[in-house]
Amino acid sequence: FIHIRNAANDTLKYEGAIITSAGNMGNVFVSTRFGRCTDNEADVLAVRCFEITPDVPQSADIRFFVGASEMNGINVGSFLGGQAIAWHYDGPPGIWSGASSTATYTSGVGGSGTYYVEAAAVTAYSPFAVGLNANTPTAVTLNTIQTNQTNSFWFMALVGLLFVLLITLIKLKFIPVQAPK
């Protein structure tokens, strides 16, 4: 999936993902996008996110490619030295886990200046990120919210003042109020 060659068809220009499954997965939606996969800038992840959604989810080996310019501080020696991992976002409450159901990963060098990590026996789909196994991504969740007491005090004081003014104008008959018929 997503392998783009030049016009002469002799040079690979872009690699995205390769999905290998023993069974028929039906239509498979695959998309990649450049950018952070989490809201936490401290996460050491490649800046390429993957969305893979098959019609018929089943176990598959997935090879995720990232460009050298997308490594985002990931040490290439560590990546190629057995520490590469594909992360899967398990949804709220913001947990990322290894994409391989058997914890089996291989890495290597792809075409056109890319690197890859292959996750064996993937059974849960979308979204995915690529990084090192020592750097588990974190999802940012809102636990509490605080407001400035001074600002809320003045807002409530203004609302109260407007209410008193409205009642006063009605009592002084500056605002006519008719009884229902």
Buried (B, 14 or more C-beta within 10 A) or exposed (E): BEBEEEEEEEEBEBBBBBBEBEEEBEEBEBBBEEEBBBEEEEBBBBBBBBBBBBEEBBBBBBBBBBBEEBBBEBEEEBBBEEBBBBBBBEEEEBEBBBBBBEEEBEBEEBBBEBBBBBBBBBEEBBBBBBBBBEBBBBBEEEEEEEEEEEEEEEEEEEEEEEEEEEEEEEEEEEEEEEEEE
